[in-house]
């Protein structure tokens, strides 16, 4: 959930853990220690506690995350989070065959939809990526993404947001492979934000109550 060139305060929970000062875990209203961004607006707190870092499987589910991470580029993740249901309605639940069948009229409809981010390049990329993925075998996108999950034993446990990377060799390889196979608007930082959000890595801070609670 970050831009390809993250800047503090401009993006959302993800590789750079923005929208919050750097630091270690902090107590929330319930006294539980959380990643700093997870103690912010209620939308973030709920996302932190119930979604971020939990394993996500399924072609459509991962396609949705890829699309939303791309739409977030340059924006706050909070913006995307609050528009997520509108995105799902506009993009047919991110069902890959349905999005792949979108026409020029559908693209025009999306560009006129104030409930989503109306960026022509991002909308065009989402439709093009769906057409690529629609040609793959069932489960192929899931397998491709998860094949880039690193061995947890090789990863350092971050104690502060300053120790969370913006991209990794694995995210660079994932972005490169997706691009090689025809995907657009995905780079190493976007790929890493996907990996964080979907549980391929656990970047909850060492003292965060969510650390280590989501099994693959």
C-alpha positions in Angstrom: 0.0 0.0 0.0 2.6 2.5 -1.0 3.8 4.5 -3.9 6.8 3.4 -5.9 8.7 6.3 -4.3 7.1 6.5 -0.8 7.1 9.8 1.1 6.0 10.1 4.7 2.4 11.1 5.1 1.6 10.5 1.4 0.8 6.8 1.4 -0.7 4.2 3.7 0.1 1.1 5.8 2.5 -0.9 3.7 6.2 -0.9 2.9 6.9 2.6 4.4 4.2 2.4 7.1 3.3 6.1 6.5 0.6 8.4 7.9 2.4 8.0 11.2 5.7 9.1 12.7 8.4 6.4 12.8 8.6 4.5 16.0 7.9 1.3 17.8 4.5 -0.3 18.8 2.1 1.9 20.7 -0.9 1.2 22.9 -4.3 1.6 21.4 -7.5 2.6 23.3 -7.8 -1.0 24.5 -4.2 -1.0 25.8 -3.0 -3.5 23.2 0.3 -2.6 21.5 0.0 -2.1 17.8 2.0 -0.8 14.9 1.8 3.0 15.1 -0.4 3.3 12.0 -2.8 0.8 13.6 -3.6 3.3 16.4 -4.8 5.9 14.0 -8.3 6.3 12.4 -10.8 3.5 13.2 -10.6 2.4 9.5 -6.9 1.8 9.9 -7.2 0.1 13.3 -9.8 -2.4 12.0 -7.7 -3.1 8.9 -4.6 -3.6 11.1 -6.3 -5.9 13.5 -8.4 -8.0 11.1 -6.7 -8.0 7.7 -3.2 -6.6 7.2 -0.7 -9.5 7.2 -3.3 -12.3 7.2 -2.7 -14.8 4.3 -4.8 -14.1 1.2 -5.3 -16.8 -1.4 -7.4 -17.0 -4.5 -6.9 -15.5 -7.9 -9.7 -13.0 -7.7 -8.7 -11.9 -4.1 -5.1 -11.4 -5.1 -6.2 -9.6 -8.3 -8.2 -7.2 -6.2 -5.3 -6.5 -3.9 -3.0 -5.9 -6.9 -5.5 -3.5 -8.4 -6.1 -1.6 -5.2 -2.3 -1.3 -4.5 -1.9 0.2 -7.9 -4.8 2.6 -7.5 -3.2 3.7 -4.1 0.0 4.8 -5.8 0.6 8.4 -4.9 -2.4 8.5 -2.5 -3.2 7.6 1.1 -4.2 4.0 1.7 -7.0 5.4 3.8 -8.5 6.9 0.7 -8.5 3.5 -1.0 -9.8 1.7 2.1 -12.8 4.0 2.3 -13.5 3.6 -1.4 -13.0 -0.2 -1.4 -16.7 -1.2 -1.5 -17.3 1.3 -4.3 -14.3 -0.3 -6.2 -15.8 -3.7 -5.7 -19.1 -2.7 -7.1 -17.5 -0.9 -10.0 -15.2 -3.7 -10.9 -17.7 -6.6 -10.6 -16.2 -7.8 -7.4 -12.8 -8.0 -9.1 -13.9 -11.3 -10.7 -11.1 -11.7 -13.3 -13.3 -13.1 -16.2 -15.9 -10.3 -15.6 -13.3 -7.5 -15.6 -11.5 -9.0 -18.6 -14.8 -8.7 -20.5 -15.2 -5.0 -19.8 -15.7 -2.9 -22.9 -14.9 0.7 -23.8 -18.3 1.6 -22.4 -17.3 0.1 -19.1 -14.1 2.0 -19.1 -16.0 5.2 -19.7 -18.4 4.3 -16.8 -15.4 3.8 -14.5 -13.9 7.1 -15.5 -17.2 8.8 -14.6 -17.6 6.9 -11.2 -16.9 9.4 -8.4 -16.9 6.5 -5.9 -13.5 5.3 -7.1 -10.2 6.8 -8.1 -10.7 8.1 -11.6 -7.3 7.7 -13.1 -7.3 6.7 -16.7 -3.9 5.0 -16.6 -4.7 3.0 -13.5 -8.1 1.9 -14.8 -6.7 0.9 -18.2 -4.0 -1.1 -16.4 -6.5 -2.9 -14.2 -8.6 -3.9 -17.3 -5.4 -5.0 -19.2 -4.2 -7.0 -16.3 -7.5 -8.8 -16.0 -7.3 -9.8 -19.6 -3.8 -11.2 -19.0 -4.8 -13.1 -15.9 -8.0 -14.4 -17.6 -5.8 -16.4 -19.9 -4.0 -18.2 -17.1 -5.0 -21.5 -15.5 -7.1 -21.5 -12.4 -4.9 -20.8 -9.4 -1.9 -19.7 -11.5 -1.9 -16.1 -10.2 -2.1 -17.4 -6.6 0.8 -19.8 -7.2 2.9 -17.1 -8.9 2.4 -14.6 -6.1 3.0 -17.0 -3.3 6.0 -18.5 -5.0 7.8 -15.3 -4.0 7.1 -15.5 -0.3 10.4 -15.5 1.5 11.4 -18.0 4.2 10.3 -16.3 7.5 13.5 -17.6 9.2 15.6 -15.4 6.9 13.8 -12.2 7.8 14.6 -9.7 10.5 11.8 -8.9 13.0 11.3 -5.1 12.9 11.1 -3.3 16.2 10.3 0.1 14.7 8.8 1.3 11.4 12.3 2.5 10.5 13.3 -1.1 10.2 10.5 -2.0 7.7 11.8 -2.2 4.1 10.2 -0.4 1.2 11.0 -3.3 -1.2 13.0 -6.5 -1.1 14.7 -8.8 -3.6 11.5 -11.0 -3.5 9.2 -8.1 -4.3 11.5 -7.0 -7.1 11.4 -10.5 -8.6 7.6 -10.7 -8.3 7.2 -7.3 -10.0 9.6 -8.3 -12.7 7.8 -11.6 -13.3 4.4 -10.0 -13.4 5.6 -7.4 -15.9 7.3 -10.2 -18.0 3.9 -11.9 -18.2 2.1 -8.8 -19.3 1.0 -7.0 -16.1 1.2 -3.2 -16.0 1.5 -0.7 -13.2 3.2 -2.9 -10.7 6.7 -2.2 -9.4 8.8 -3.6 -6.5 7.3 -1.3 -3.9 3.7 -2.0 -4.9 4.6 -5.7 -5.0 6.0 -5.5 -1.5 3.0 -3.7 -0.2 0.9 -6.6 -1.7 3.2 -9.1 0.1 2.7 -7.3 3.4 -1.0 -7.0 3.1 -1.6 -10.6 1.9 0.6 -12.3 4.5 3.6 -13.3 2.4 5.6 -11.5 5.0 4.9 -10.5 8.6 5.9 -6.8 9.1 3.9 -6.3 12.2 6.4 -4.8 14.7 8.0 -7.1 17.3 5.9 -5.8 20.2 2.6 -5.5 18.2 0.0 -7.9 19.4 -0.7 -9.1 15.8 2.9 -10.2 15.3 3.0 -13.9 14.6 -0.7 -14.4 14.9 -1.4 -15.2 11.2 -0.3 -18.5 9.9 0.1 -19.3 6.2 
